[in-house]
Amino acid sequence: MTTPTHPSSSLPQAGDAAPATSGRNGRCRIVLTGGPGGGKTTAADLFRREIGERVVIVPEAATLLFLGGFPRSSEPAALRSVQCAVYHVQKHLEDAQSALYPERVLLCDRGTIDGAAYWPGDPLEYFEAVGSSFQAELGRYDAVLFFETAAAGGLSVEGGNPTRIESNAQAVALDLRLRTLWAQHPRFLLVPHNVSFVRKIMMGLALLEGVVAQLR
């Protein structure tokens, strides 16, 4: 995805953020997000293996679209169309998994707010374009686990995801924009960069298990 150029000062403020949405038929919805190369997708799979049938993974919508041939472009009008498409696919993926697995915890590989960090302009325009609001999208989720990009520690973000095109500098910038947005959630948990990926994942797993225990 192309790195946006809007300043962090233009990011929306939650004010009195919507309360977490736990209690929906016994299920909860947790976002795993962060800058490129944070390890969230790997972590999601490991969490699923560790926690088992209590959870179901909602895959990253952008990756599904791009691997399926959806066009990518740095041209602003095209980029806006891409982010609107990602939003709607993400939203309906989450809702479909909720319907299919009503008693399981949903682990969402990114959430609907992420698109605001990639939007080529004022992030408030993103929420208007998708017919929602920042507060409403925060309220979709019970908790946020934010995996800081490895680029924050000077490590390369290159990996096995063929849709990742960001440089280290772009990854750090996106990480900051994403954190500024998601940190306004009332249950925001940071998994900081660690030179040991195993230690980072273990910390994330401990935080996740604690959240699940509180929300179930």
C-alpha positions in Angstrom: 0.0 0.0 0.0 1.2 3.5 -0.7 2.2 5.5 2.3 -0.2 8.5 2.9 1.2 12.0 3.2 -1.3 13.6 5.6 0.1 14.9 8.9 -0.8 13.2 12.2 -2.4 16.4 13.4 -5.3 15.8 11.0 -6.1 12.4 12.5 -9.6 12.2 14.0 -10.1 12.3 17.8 -12.4 9.8 19.4 -13.6 12.1 22.2 -15.9 9.9 24.3 -15.2 6.7 22.5 -17.9 4.2 22.0 -17.8 1.5 24.7 -16.4 -1.9 23.9 -18.9 -4.3 22.4 -18.4 -7.4 24.5 -21.5 -9.5 25.2 -22.7 -10.0 21.6 -24.1 -13.5 22.1 -21.0 -14.5 24.1 -18.4 -13.5 21.5 -15.8 -10.8 21.4 -13.9 -9.1 18.5 -10.2 -8.4 18.9 -8.0 -6.5 16.3 -4.4 -7.5 15.6 -2.9 -4.5 13.9 0.3 -2.4 13.6 2.8 -1.2 11.0 4.0 -3.5 8.2 6.4 -6.2 9.4 5.1 -6.3 13.0 4.4 -10.0 12.9 0.6 -9.8 13.4 -0.3 -12.3 10.7 2.1 -14.9 12.0 1.0 -14.1 15.6 -2.7 -14.6 14.6 -1.9 -18.1 13.3 0.1 -19.0 16.4 -2.6 -17.7 18.7 -5.2 -19.8 16.9 -3.0 -22.9 17.3 -2.4 -22.1 21.0 -6.0 -21.1 22.0 -7.7 -23.6 19.7 -11.4 -23.6 18.8 -12.2 -20.7 21.1 -11.0 -18.4 18.3 -11.5 -17.9 14.6 -9.3 -15.8 12.3 -10.7 -13.0 10.1 -8.1 -12.7 7.4 -6.6 -9.4 6.2 -9.0 -8.0 3.5 -6.3 -6.0 1.6 -4.2 -9.1 1.1 -7.2 -11.1 -0.2 -8.1 -8.3 -2.6 -4.6 -7.8 -4.0 -3.8 -11.5 -4.3 -7.1 -11.8 -6.2 -6.0 -9.2 -8.8 -7.4 -6.0 -7.4 -5.4 -3.1 -8.9 -2.9 -1.1 -6.8 -2.0 2.5 -7.6 -0.5 5.5 -5.9 -2.9 7.8 -7.9 -5.1 9.4 -5.2 -8.5 8.7 -6.7 -7.6 5.0 -7.3 -6.2 4.7 -3.8 -9.4 6.0 -2.3 -11.4 3.4 -4.3 -9.0 0.7 -3.0 -9.4 1.7 0.6 -13.2 1.9 0.3 -13.2 -1.6 -1.2 -10.9 -2.9 1.6 -13.2 -1.4 4.3 -16.3 -3.1 2.9 -14.6 -6.5 2.4 -13.2 -6.3 6.0 -16.5 -5.4 7.5 -18.4 -8.1 5.8 -15.7 -10.7 6.5 -16.0 -9.9 10.2 -19.8 -10.1 10.1 -19.8 -13.3 8.1 -17.4 -15.0 10.6 -19.5 -13.7 13.5 -22.6 -15.3 12.0 -20.8 -18.6 11.2 -19.1 -18.8 14.6 -21.3 -17.0 17.1 -19.7 -18.2 20.2 -16.0 -17.8 19.2 -13.6 -15.0 19.7 -12.9 -13.2 16.4 -9.2 -12.3 15.9 -9.2 -9.7 13.1 -6.1 -9.4 11.0 -6.4 -5.6 10.8 -9.6 -3.7 11.4 -11.8 -1.2 9.6 -10.0 1.8 11.0 -6.7 0.9 9.3 -7.8 2.4 6.0 -7.7 5.9 7.5 -3.9 5.6 7.9 -3.6 4.8 4.2 -6.1 7.3 3.0 -4.5 10.0 0.7 -5.8 13.0 2.5 -7.7 13.9 5.7 -8.6 10.6 7.5 -12.0 12.1 8.4 -12.8 11.9 4.6 -12.2 8.1 4.8 -14.9 7.6 7.4 -17.3 9.8 5.4 -16.5 7.9 2.2 -17.4 4.6 3.8 -20.5 5.9 5.4 -19.4 5.6 9.0 -17.5 7.5 11.7 -14.4 7.0 13.7 -16.4 6.5 16.9 -18.6 3.8 15.3 -15.6 1.9 14.0 -13.8 2.0 17.3 -17.0 0.5 18.8 -16.9 -2.5 16.5 -14.0 -4.0 18.6 -13.6 -5.1 22.1 -9.8 -4.8 22.2 -6.8 -3.9 20.1 -3.4 -5.6 20.1 -1.0 -3.4 18.3 2.2 -5.1 17.1 4.9 -2.4 16.5 6.8 -2.8 13.3 10.2 -4.4 13.3 11.3 -1.3 11.3 11.1 0.7 14.6 14.2 -1.3 15.7 16.0 -1.0 12.4 15.1 -4.5 11.1 13.9 -5.1 7.6 10.2 -5.6 7.1 10.7 -7.7 4.0 9.0 -11.1 4.5 6.8 -13.7 3.0 3.9 -11.4 2.1 4.1 -10.6 -1.6 1.7 -7.7 -1.2 4.0 -5.8 1.2 5.8 -3.0 -0.7 6.7 -0.5 2.0 10.2 0.6 2.7 11.4 0.6 6.4 10.8 4.4 6.5 7.3 4.0 5.2 6.6 1.2 7.7 7.7 3.4 10.6 5.5 6.3 9.3 2.5 4.0 8.9 3.1 2.4 12.3 2.8 5.9 13.9 -0.3 6.8 12.0 -2.0 3.5 12.9 -1.0 3.8 16.6 -2.3 7.4 16.8 -5.7 6.1 15.6 -6.0 2.8 17.5 -4.5 4.1 20.7 -7.8 6.0 21.3 -9.6 2.7 21.9 -10.4 2.1 25.6 -8.7 -1.3 25.5 -5.5 -0.7 23.5 -2.6 -3.0 24.2 0.9 -2.4 22.7 3.2 -5.3 21.8 6.5 -3.4 21.3 9.3 -4.4 19.0 11.7 -6.9 20.4 14.9 -8.2 18.9 13.5 -11.6 19.8 10.4 -12.4 17.7 9.7 -15.3 20.0 9.6 -13.0 23.1 7.4 -10.6 21.2 4.9 -13.3 20.3 4.9 -14.7 23.8 4.1 -11.2 25.2 1.3 -10.8 22.7 -0.1 -14.2 23.5 -0.1 -13.4 27.2 -1.9 -10.1 26.6 -4.4 -11.8 24.3 -5.2 -14.6 26.8 -5.7 -11.9 29.5 -8.2 -10.0 27.3 -10.1 -13.1 26.3 -10.4 -14.0 30.0 -11.8 -10.6 30.8 -14.3 -10.5 27.9 -15.7 -14.0 28.0 
